[in-house]
Amino acid sequence: MKFSYLILFNLLVTHVFSQEVISFNSSNPFGFKDVITNLDNQEDQEVHATLRLPKGKGPFALVIGVAGSLDWGPHHLKYLEMFRSSGIATLELQSFSSRGIKSTVGSQVEVTTATMVLDAYRALDKVSSHPQIDKNRVGIMGWSLGGGVALFSGWIPLVEKINSQNKFAAHLSIYPPCIAQPQNPIFTKSPKHILIGELDSWVPASACKEFAEMAKEAGSKIGITIYPNSHHSFDRESPVTVKKDAYKTVDCRFKIRNDGAVLMGFLNIPMTTPLRQKIGLGLCAGKGPTMGGNPKYRKASFEFANQFMAKHLLTQ
């Protein structure tokens, strides 16, 4: 009996110590311009994240996961579970709950890409000193809004101003918003890839193809895979439905100046406030994009993600 209790105790201890809530200091920049031109004057914000370790002996490679506008869902967590099964630690960035936000669908102003890029780097700096993490083998992966974070965490004008002492070794963006496109699309040399559905009307695949081509012309490399007959959130285990309150951005394109200001269509007005961003989206976006799973390409996405992170984080 005592032996059984000892085994149970050891299992509980292992479970508790295989995960850890970490906290770090970040801030709340609304846009990229706030990061590039005014980062030192942003209000402080405490952010937390959940670190989970795989079985075995570290230090481990790590994937920082960044959720989308609906925050964390079961399919996101299954990717992270898959990585841990492969021997990679995971960190669930909690940008929303840290700020008391549940969703940004239909508004996209409460927690922004710029805010979450900063959170991701502050989290990276925090875990870089963790004894169980190899700071030279840390990747970032995100979905939708988080996919934009995974993508723009490699945009050099932002990276330089954040001035982190660490860098991401790989960036995987799943159906990111590519409608805001830098006039100077120069990115770090770490591997980057986009997975997106051909039928995505929330964040169109055509914009991501343009984005990757622009980056290539500027001397940067961003890979892209477009899955046929697939909508937004093709990796969910749910049927395709219409999300009535979300933006449909197929007809939207915005330029990003070198100072980080996102310009409002043909008017070229900087969308540097929530109101201006709402107006800018209102001029081009509709409502009611489709979203839902495609079993074939859900499987393909999981396989690609596992191989991508294994290649760039485990074979160094």
C-alpha positions as YAML, in Angstrom:
chain: A
units: angstrom
residues:
- id: 1
  name: MET
  ca: [0.00, 0.00, 0.00]
- id: 2
  name: LYS
  ca: [2.80, 2.41, 0.94]
- id: 3
  name: PHE
  ca: [4.52, 1.60, -2.36]
- id: 4
  name: SER
  ca: [1.32, 2.47, -4.29]
- id: 5
  name: TYR
  ca: [1.04, 5.81, -2.50]
- id: 6
  name: LEU
  ca: [4.68, 6.50, -3.31]
- id: 7
  name: ILE
  ca: [4.08, 5.87, -7.03]
- id: 8
  name: LEU
  ca: [1.00, 8.13, -6.98]
- id: 9
  name: PHE
  ca: [2.95, 10.85, -5.19]
- id: 10
  name: ASN
  ca: [5.76, 10.65, -7.75]
- id: 11
  name: LEU
  ca: [3.29, 10.91, -10.62]
- id: 12
  name: LEU
  ca: [1.67, 13.99, -9.09]
- id: 13
  name: VAL
  ca: [5.03, 15.63, -8.50]
- id: 14
  name: THR
  ca: [6.06, 14.89, -12.08]
- id: 15
  name: HIS
  ca: [2.83, 16.40, -13.40]
- id: 16
  name: VAL
  ca: [3.14, 19.54, -11.26]
- id: 17
  name: PHE
  ca: [6.76, 20.16, -12.10]
- id: 18
  name: SER
  ca: [6.31, 19.47, -15.82]
- id: 19
  name: GLN
  ca: [4.34, 22.69, -16.12]
- id: 20
  name: GLU
  ca: [4.97, 26.15, -14.76]
- id: 21
  name: VAL
  ca: [3.23, 29.51, -14.98]
- id: 22
  name: ILE
  ca: [5.74, 32.22, -15.75]
- id: 23
  name: SER
  ca: [5.15, 35.97, -15.57]
- id: 24
  name: PHE
  ca: [7.02, 38.79, -17.25]
- id: 25
  name: ASN
  ca: [6.71, 42.49, -17.91]
- id: 26
  name: SER
  ca: [5.44, 43.73, -21.29]
- id: 27
  name: SER
  ca: [3.31, 46.70, -22.40]
- id: 28
  name: ASN
  ca: [0.33, 47.59, -24.57]
- id: 29
  name: PRO
  ca: [1.42, 49.17, -27.86]
- id: 30
  name: PHE
  ca: [-1.57, 49.52, -30.18]
- id: 31
  name: GLY
  ca: [0.31, 49.40, -33.47]
- id: 32
  name: PHE
  ca: [3.73, 48.70, -34.91]
- id: 33
  name: LYS
  ca: [4.40, 52.46, -34.94]
- id: 34
  name: ASP
  ca: [4.09, 52.51, -31.14]
- id: 35
  name: VAL
  ca: [6.78, 49.83, -30.95]
- id: 36
  name: ILE
  ca: [9.12, 51.38, -33.49]
- id: 37
  name: THR
  ca: [8.86, 55.04, -32.45]
- id: 38
  name: ASN
  ca: [7.58, 55.12, -28.86]
- id: 39
  name: LEU
  ca: [8.20, 51.83, -27.06]
- id: 40
  name: ASP
  ca: [9.85, 53.34, -23.99]
- id: 41
  name: ASN
  ca: [6.72, 55.37, -23.20]
- id: 42
  name: GLN
  ca: [4.22, 52.48, -23.27]
- id: 43
  name: GLU
  ca: [2.34, 51.53, -20.12]
- id: 44
  name: ASP
  ca: [3.68, 48.47, -18.29]
- id: 45
  name: GLN
  ca: [1.66, 45.28, -18.40]
- id: 46
  name: GLU
  ca: [2.24, 42.02, -16.55]
- id: 47
  name: VAL
  ca: [1.69, 39.00, -18.80]
- id: 48
  name: HIS
  ca: [1.72, 35.32, -17.96]
- id: 49
  name: ALA
  ca: [2.28, 32.14, -19.95]
- id: 50
  name: THR
  ca: [2.19, 28.41, -19.28]
- id: 51
  name: LEU
  ca: [5.39, 26.45, -19.78]
- id: 52
  name: ARG
  ca: [5.01, 22.69, -20.25]
- id: 53
  name: LEU
  ca: [7.95, 20.32, -20.47]
- id: 54
  name: PRO
  ca: [8.15, 17.00, -22.29]
- id: 55
  name: LYS
  ca: [9.36, 13.80, -20.72]
- id: 56
  name: GLY
  ca: [13.08, 13.37, -20.55]
- id: 57
  name: LYS
  ca: [16.07, 15.41, -19.55]
- id: 58
  name: GLY
  ca: [16.57, 18.99, -20.72]
- id: 59
  name: PRO
  ca: [17.50, 21.54, -21.72]
- id: 60
  name: PHE
  ca: [14.76, 21.29, -24.34]
- id: 61
  name: ALA
  ca: [13.93, 23.09, -27.54]
- id: 62
  name: LEU
  ca: [10.77, 25.19, -27.17]
- id: 63
  name: VAL
  ca: [7.80, 26.32, -29.25]
- id: 64
  name: ILE
  ca: [6.00, 29.47, -28.11]
- id: 65
  name: GLY
  ca: [2.36, 29.21, -29.17]
- id: 66
  name: VAL
  ca: [0.22, 32.28, -29.91]
- id: 67
  name: ALA
  ca: [-3.56, 31.90, -30.19]
- id: 68
  name: GLY
  ca: [-5.95, 33.78, -32.47]
- id: 69
  name: SER
  ca: [-8.82, 36.21, -31.98]
- id: 70
  name: LEU
  ca: [-10.94, 33.58, -30.22]
- id: 71
  name: ASP
  ca: [-8.08, 32.85, -27.81]
- id: 72
  name: TRP
  ca: [-7.00, 29.27, -27.08]
- id: 73
  name: GLY
  ca: [-8.96, 26.38, -28.57]
- id: 74
  name: PRO
  ca: [-8.62, 22.58, -28.36]
- id: 75
  name: HIS
  ca: [-6.92, 22.28, -31.77]
- id: 76
  name: HIS
  ca: [-4.19, 24.73, -30.74]
- id: 77
  name: LEU
  ca: [-3.41, 22.69, -27.65]
- id: 78
  name: LYS
  ca: [-3.25, 19.46, -29.65]
- id: 79
  name: TYR
  ca: [-0.40, 20.90, -31.74]
- id: 80
  name: LEU
  ca: [1.47, 21.75, -28.55]
- id: 81
  name: GLU
  ca: [0.81, 18.29, -27.15]
- id: 82
  name: MET
  ca: [2.22, 16.84, -30.36]
- id: 83
  name: PHE
  ca: [5.40, 18.89, -29.99]
- id: 84
  name: ARG
  ca: [5.88, 17.70, -26.42]
- id: 85
  name: SER
  ca: [5.51, 14.11, -27.63]
- id: 86
  name: SER
  ca: [8.40, 14.87, -29.98]
- id: 87
  name: GLY
  ca: [10.56, 16.14, -27.12]
- id: 88
  name: ILE
  ca: [9.92, 19.87, -27.55]
- id: 89
  name: ALA
  ca: [8.74, 22.03, -24.65]
- id: 90
  name: THR
  ca: [5.85, 24.42, -25.24]
- id: 91
  name: LEU
  ca: [4.83, 27.83, -23.91]
- id: 92
  name: GLU
  ca: [1.21, 28.99, -24.17]
- id: 93
  name: LEU
  ca: [1.30, 32.79, -24.39]
- id: 94
  name: GLN
  ca: [-1.67, 34.23, -22.47]
- id: 95
  name: SER
  ca: [-1.89, 37.73, -23.97]
- id: 96
  name: PHE
  ca: [-5.71, 37.81, -23.73]
- id: 97
  name: SER
  ca: [-6.38, 36.54, -20.21]
- id: 98
  name: SER
  ca: [-3.50, 38.63, -18.85]
- id: 99
  name: ARG
  ca: [-5.47, 41.69, -19.96]
- id: 100
  name: GLY
  ca: [-8.94, 40.42, -19.06]
- id: 101
  name: ILE
  ca: [-9.94, 39.90, -22.71]
- id: 102
  name: LYS
  ca: [-11.79, 36.84, -24.04]
- id: 103
  name: SER
  ca: [-12.05, 37.62, -27.76]
- id: 104
  name: THR
  ca: [-11.21, 40.34, -30.28]
- id: 105
  name: VAL
  ca: [-13.44, 39.02, -33.08]
- id: 106
  name: GLY
  ca: [-15.29, 41.84, -34.84]
- id: 107
  name: SER
  ca: [-13.12, 44.59, -33.35]
- id: 108
  name: GLN
  ca: [-9.41, 43.62, -33.40]
- id: 109
  name: VAL
  ca: [-8.41, 46.50, -31.14]
- id: 110
  name: GLU
  ca: [-8.34, 45.17, -27.56]
- id: 111
  name: VAL
  ca: [-5.19, 43.06, -28.05]
- id: 112
  name: THR
  ca: [-3.28, 43.67, -31.27]
- id: 113
  name: THR
  ca: [-0.56, 42.02, -33.32]
- id: 114
  name: ALA
  ca: [1.94, 44.63, -32.12]
- id: 115
  name: THR
  ca: [1.08, 43.94, -28.49]
- id: 116
  name: MET
  ca: [1.46, 40.21, -28.93]
- id: 117
  name: VAL
  ca: [4.74, 40.46, -30.85]
- id: 118
  name: LEU
  ca: [6.14, 42.38, -27.91]
- id: 119
  name: ASP
  ca: [4.69, 39.81, -25.49]
- id: 120
  name: ALA
  ca: [6.33, 37.02, -27.49]
- id: 121
  name: TYR
  ca: [9.77, 38.61, -27.28]
- id: 122
  name: ARG
  ca: [9.40, 39.41, -23.59]
- id: 123
  name: ALA
  ca: [8.41, 35.77, -23.03]
- id: 124
  name: LEU
  ca: [11.42, 34.64, -25.07]
- id: 125
  name: ASP
  ca: [13.71, 36.78, -22.92]
- id: 126
  name: LYS
  ca: [12.14, 35.36, -19.77]
- id: 127
  name: VAL
  ca: [12.53, 31.68, -20.71]
- id: 128
  name: SER
  ca: [16.02, 32.20, -22.16]
- id: 129
  name: SER
  ca: [17.43, 31.90, -18.64]
- id: 130
  name: HIS
  ca: [15.31, 28.87, -17.69]
- id: 131
  name: PRO
  ca: [17.58, 25.90, -16.90]
- id: 132
  name: GLN
  ca: [15.34, 23.49, -18.82]
- id: 133
  name: ILE
  ca: [15.19, 25.55, -22.03]
- id: 134
  name: ASP
  ca: [17.80, 25.88, -24.77]
- id: 135
  name: LYS
  ca: [17.46, 29.54, -25.77]
- id: 136
  name: ASN
  ca: [19.07, 28.89, -29.15]
- id: 137
  name: ARG
  ca: [16.30, 26.46, -30.16]
- id: 138
  name: VAL
  ca: [13.09, 28.41, -29.64]
- id: 139
  name: GLY
  ca: [10.44, 28.59, -32.38]
- id: 140
  name: ILE
  ca: [7.19, 30.53, -32.55]
- id: 141
  name: MET
  ca: [3.90, 29.31, -33.98]
- id: 142
  name: GLY
  ca: [0.55, 31.09, -34.17]
- id: 143
  name: TRP
  ca: [-2.92, 30.85, -35.65]
- id: 144
  name: SER
  ca: [-4.87, 33.69, -37.32]
- id: 145
  name: LEU
  ca: [-4.07, 36.79, -35.22]
- id: 146
  name: GLY
  ca: [-1.33, 34.70, -33.61]
- id: 147
  name: GLY
  ca: [-0.19, 33.73, -37.10]
- id: 148
  name: GLY
  ca: [0.42, 37.41, -37.75]
- id: 149
  name: VAL
  ca: [2.49, 37.49, -34.56]
- id: 150
  name: ALA
  ca: [4.57, 34.53, -35.70]
- id: 151
  name: LEU
  ca: [5.12, 36.26, -39.05]
- id: 152
  name: PHE
  ca: [5.86, 39.81, -37.89]
- id: 153
  name: SER
  ca: [8.10, 38.66, -35.06]
- id: 154
  name: GLY
  ca: [10.59, 38.27, -37.90]
- id: 155
  name: TRP
  ca: [10.09, 41.74, -39.46]
- id: 156
  name: ILE
  ca: [13.45, 43.46, -38.96]
- id: 157
  name: PRO
  ca: [12.19, 47.03, -38.20]
- id: 158
  name: LEU
  ca: [10.20, 45.60, -35.26]
- id: 159
  name: VAL
  ca: [12.91, 43.21, -34.13]
- id: 160
  name: GLU
  ca: [15.52, 45.96, -34.04]
- id: 161
  name: LYS
  ca: [13.38, 48.29, -31.91]
- id: 162
  name: ILE
  ca: [12.32, 45.58, -29.46]
- id: 163
  name: ASN
  ca: [16.04, 45.00, -29.05]
- id: 164
  name: SER
  ca: [15.81, 41.53, -27.56]
- id: 165
  name: GLN
  ca: [19.05, 39.72, -26.85]
- id: 166
  name: ASN
  ca: [17.42, 36.56, -28.21]
- id: 167
  name: LYS
  ca: [15.91, 35.47, -31.50]
- id: 168
  name: PHE
  ca: [13.45, 32.89, -32.77]
- id: 169
  name: ALA
  ca: [14.95, 29.94, -34.60]
- id: 170
  name: ALA
  ca: [11.78, 29.24, -36.64]
- id: 171
  name: HIS
  ca: [8.45, 30.94, -37.41]
- id: 172
  name: LEU
  ca: [5.32, 29.00, -38.43]
- id: 173
  name: SER
  ca: [2.22, 31.05, -39.28]
- id: 174
  name: ILE
  ca: [-1.12, 29.32, -39.74]
- id: 175
  name: TYR
  ca: [-3.73, 31.38, -41.64]
- id: 176
  name: PRO
  ca: [-2.20, 34.75, -40.67]
- id: 177
  name: PRO
  ca: [-3.60, 38.16, -41.72]
- id: 178
  name: CYS
  ca: [-1.31, 39.20, -44.59]
- id: 179
  name: ILE
  ca: [-3.45, 42.17, -45.66]
- id: 180
  name: ALA
  ca: [-1.06, 44.67, -44.01]
- id: 181
  name: GLN
  ca: [2.08, 44.52, -46.11]
- id: 182
  name: PRO
  ca: [5.37, 46.29, -45.31]
- id: 183
  name: GLN
  ca: [6.77, 48.67, -47.89]
- id: 184
  name: ASN
  ca: [10.14, 47.34, -46.74]
- id: 185
  name: PRO
  ca: [9.51, 43.59, -46.33]
- id: 186
  name: ILE
  ca: [12.86, 42.58, -44.87]
- id: 187
  name: PHE
  ca: [12.84, 39.68, -42.43]
- id: 188
  name: THR
  ca: [15.29, 37.80, -40.26]
- id: 189
  name: LYS
  ca: [17.00, 34.79, -41.77]
- id: 190
  name: SER
  ca: [15.28, 32.27, -39.48]
- id: 191
  name: PRO
  ca: [13.03, 29.84, -41.43]
- id: 192
  name: LYS
  ca: [9.47, 31.08, -41.97]
- id: 193
  name: HIS
  ca: [6.43, 29.36, -43.44]
- id: 194
  name: ILE
  ca: [2.73, 30.12, -43.90]
- id: 195
  name: LEU
  ca: [-0.06, 27.52, -44.03]
- id: 196
  name: ILE
  ca: [-3.40, 28.87, -45.27]
- id: 197
  name: GLY
  ca: [-6.59, 27.67, -46.93]
- id: 198
  name: GLU
  ca: [-7.49, 28.49, -50.51]
- id: 199
  name: LEU
  ca: [-11.05, 29.45, -49.53]
- id: 200
  name: ASP
  ca: [-10.14, 31.57, -46.50]
- id: 201
  name: SER
  ca: [-12.33, 34.69, -46.56]
- id: 202
  name: TRP
  ca: [-11.34, 35.89, -43.09]
- id: 203
  name: VAL
  ca: [-7.67, 36.38, -44.06]
- id: 204
  name: PRO
  ca: [-7.23, 35.63, -47.78]
- id: 205
  name: ALA
  ca: [-4.59, 33.30, -49.15]
- id: 206
  name: SER
  ca: [-4.00, 35.68, -52.08]
- id: 207
  name: ALA
  ca: [-2.68, 38.34, -49.69]
- id: 208
  name: CYS
  ca: [-0.23, 35.87, -48.14]
- id: 209
  name: LYS
  ca: [0.99, 34.85, -51.59]
- id: 210
  name: GLU
  ca: [1.58, 38.53, -52.41]
- id: 211
  name: PHE
  ca: [3.31, 38.98, -49.05]
- id: 212
  name: ALA
  ca: [5.71, 36.10, -49.67]
- id: 213
  name: GLU
  ca: [6.48, 37.35, -53.20]
- id: 214
  name: MET
  ca: [7.20, 40.88, -51.93]
- id: 215
  name: ALA
  ca: [9.52, 39.49, -49.27]
- id: 216
  name: LYS
  ca: [11.34, 37.41, -51.90]
- id: 217
  name: GLU
  ca: [11.88, 40.49, -54.07]
- id: 218
  name: ALA
  ca: [13.41, 42.23, -51.05]
- id: 219
  name: GLY
  ca: [15.79, 39.33, -50.45]
- id: 220
  name: SER
  ca: [13.87, 37.57, -47.67]
- id: 221
  name: LYS
  ca: [12.37, 34.09, -47.80]
- id: 222
  name: ILE
  ca: [8.91, 33.15, -46.55]
- id: 223
  name: GLY
  ca: [7.58, 29.76, -47.62]
- id: 224
  name: ILE
  ca: [3.86, 29.29, -48.21]
- id: 225
  name: THR
  ca: [1.55, 26.31, -48.59]
- id: 226
  name: ILE
  ca: [-2.04, 26.91, -49.76]
- id: 227
  name: TYR
  ca: [-4.40, 24.03, -49.00]
- id: 228
  name: PRO
  ca: [-7.18, 23.57, -51.59]
- id: 229
  name: ASN
  ca: [-10.86, 23.50, -50.61]
- id: 230
  name: SER
  ca: [-9.97, 24.80, -47.14]
- id: 231
  name: HIS
  ca: [-11.46, 27.65, -45.14]
- id: 232
  name: HIS
  ca: [-10.21, 29.63, -42.16]
- id: 233
  name: SER
  ca: [-9.46, 27.34, -39.21]
- id: 234
  name: PHE
  ca: [-9.19, 24.32, -41.52]
- id: 235
  name: ASP
  ca: [-7.35, 22.53, -38.70]
- id: 236
  name: ARG
  ca: [-10.35, 22.57, -36.35]
- id: 237
  name: GLU
  ca: [-12.52, 19.51, -35.75]
- id: 238
  name: SER
  ca: [-15.72, 21.34, -36.64]
- id: 239
  name: PRO
  ca: [-17.92, 21.83, -39.72]
- id: 240
  name: VAL
  ca: [-17.67, 24.92, -41.90]
- id: 241
  name: THR
  ca: [-19.89, 27.71, -40.61]
- id: 242
  name: VAL
  ca: [-20.27, 31.46, -41.05]
- id: 243
  name: LYS
  ca: [-18.82, 33.68, -38.31]
- id: 244
  name: LYS
  ca: [-21.30, 36.55, -38.63]
- id: 245
  name: ASP
  ca: [-19.54, 39.07, -36.40]
- id: 246
  name: ALA
  ca: [-16.03, 38.64, -37.84]
- id: 247
  name: TYR
  ca: [-14.39, 40.67, -40.60]
- id: 248
  name: LYS
  ca: [-14.19, 39.34, -44.15]
- id: 249
  name: THR
  ca: [-11.01, 40.95, -45.49]
- id: 250
  name: VAL
  ca: [-10.68, 39.51, -49.00]
- id: 251
  name: ASP
  ca: [-10.75, 42.99, -50.58]
- id: 252
  name: CYS
  ca: [-8.48, 44.69, -48.02]
- id: 253
  name: ARG
  ca: [-4.85, 45.65, -48.50]
- id: 254
  name: PHE
  ca: [-2.90, 48.10, -46.35]
- id: 255
  name: LYS
  ca: [0.67, 49.36, -46.63]
- id: 256
  name: ILE
  ca: [2.97, 49.48, -43.61]
- id: 257
  name: ARG
  ca: [5.45, 52.35, -43.60]
- id: 258
  name: ASN
  ca: [8.98, 51.88, -42.29]
- id: 259
  name: ASP
  ca: [7.96, 53.61, -39.05]
- id: 260
  name: GLY
  ca: [5.28, 50.95, -38.54]
- id: 261
  name: ALA
  ca: [2.23, 53.06, -39.41]
- id: 262
  name: VAL
  ca: [-0.45, 51.05, -41.26]
- id: 263
  name: LEU
  ca: [-2.00, 53.22, -43.98]
- id: 264
  name: MET
  ca: [-5.72, 53.39, -44.72]
- id: 265
  name: GLY
  ca: [-6.13, 52.18, -48.29]
- id: 266
  name: PHE
  ca: [-6.00, 54.80, -51.05]
- id: 267
  name: LEU
  ca: [-6.37, 57.59, -48.48]
- id: 268
  name: ASN
  ca: [-2.95, 56.76, -46.97]
- id: 269
  name: ILE
  ca: [-4.14, 57.93, -43.54]
- id: 270
  name: PRO
  ca: [-2.20, 56.23, -40.71]
- id: 271
  name: MET
  ca: [-4.49, 53.86, -38.79]
- id: 272
  name: THR
  ca: [-2.74, 54.57, -35.50]
- id: 273
  name: THR
  ca: [-5.85, 54.60, -33.27]
- id: 274
  name: PRO
  ca: [-8.69, 52.11, -32.75]
- id: 275
  name: LEU
  ca: [-11.17, 54.48, -34.42]
- id: 276
  name: ARG
  ca: [-9.01, 54.96, -37.50]
- id: 277
  name: GLN
  ca: [-8.48, 51.22, -37.78]
- id: 278
  name: LYS
  ca: [-12.23, 50.63, -37.55]
- id: 279
  name: ILE
  ca: [-12.82, 53.17, -40.31]
- id: 280
  name: GLY
  ca: [-10.09, 51.66, -42.46]
- id: 281
  name: LEU
  ca: [-11.52, 48.16, -42.16]
- id: 282
  name: GLY
  ca: [-15.02, 49.50, -42.74]
- id: 283
  name: LEU
  ca: [-13.98, 50.87, -46.13]
- id: 284
  name: CYS
  ca: [-12.94, 47.47, -47.48]
- id: 285
  name: ALA
  ca: [-14.14, 44.64, -45.23]
- id: 286
  name: GLY
  ca: [-17.48, 42.93, -44.98]
- id: 287
  name: LYS
  ca: [-18.74, 40.63, -42.27]
- id: 288
  name: GLY
  ca: [-19.42, 36.91, -42.19]
- id: 289
  name: PRO
  ca: [-16.34, 34.90, -43.24]
- id: 290
  name: THR
  ca: [-16.46, 31.13, -43.26]
- id: 291
  name: MET
  ca: [-14.49, 28.96, -40.88]
- id: 292
  name: GLY
  ca: [-14.25, 25.27, -40.15]
- id: 293
  name: GLY
  ca: [-12.27, 22.11, -40.53]
- id: 294
  name: ASN
  ca: [-11.06, 20.08, -43.47]
- id: 295
  name: PRO
  ca: [-9.97, 16.66, -42.13]
- id: 296
  name: LYS
  ca: [-7.47, 16.00, -44.93]
- id: 297
  name: TYR
  ca: [-5.62, 19.27, -44.57]
- id: 298
  name: ARG
  ca: [-5.96, 19.33, -40.81]
- id: 299
  name: LYS
  ca: [-3.87, 16.16, -40.83]
- id: 300
  name: ALA
  ca: [-1.48, 17.68, -43.37]
- id: 301
  name: SER
  ca: [-1.06, 20.79, -41.21]
- id: 302
  name: PHE
  ca: [-0.22, 18.79, -38.10]
- id: 303
  name: GLU
  ca: [2.30, 16.71, -40.04]
- id: 304
  name: PHE
  ca: [3.90, 19.79, -41.58]
- id: 305
  name: ALA
  ca: [4.11, 21.57, -38.22]
- id: 306
  name: ASN
  ca: [5.74, 18.57, -36.55]
- id: 307
  name: GLN
  ca: [8.29, 18.14, -39.34]
- id: 308
  name: PHE
  ca: [9.00, 21.88, -39.58]
- id: 309
  name: MET
  ca: [9.76, 22.29, -35.89]
- id: 310
  name: ALA
  ca: [11.69, 19.03, -35.67]
- id: 311
  name: LYS
  ca: [13.85, 20.08, -38.63]
- id: 312
  name: HIS
  ca: [14.67, 23.54, -37.31]
- id: 313
  name: LEU
  ca: [14.71, 22.94, -33.55]
- id: 314
  name: LEU
  ca: [15.88, 19.35, -33.06]
- id: 315
  name: THR
  ca: [18.54, 18.89, -35.73]
- id: 316
  name: GLN
  ca: [20.80, 21.82, -34.88]
...
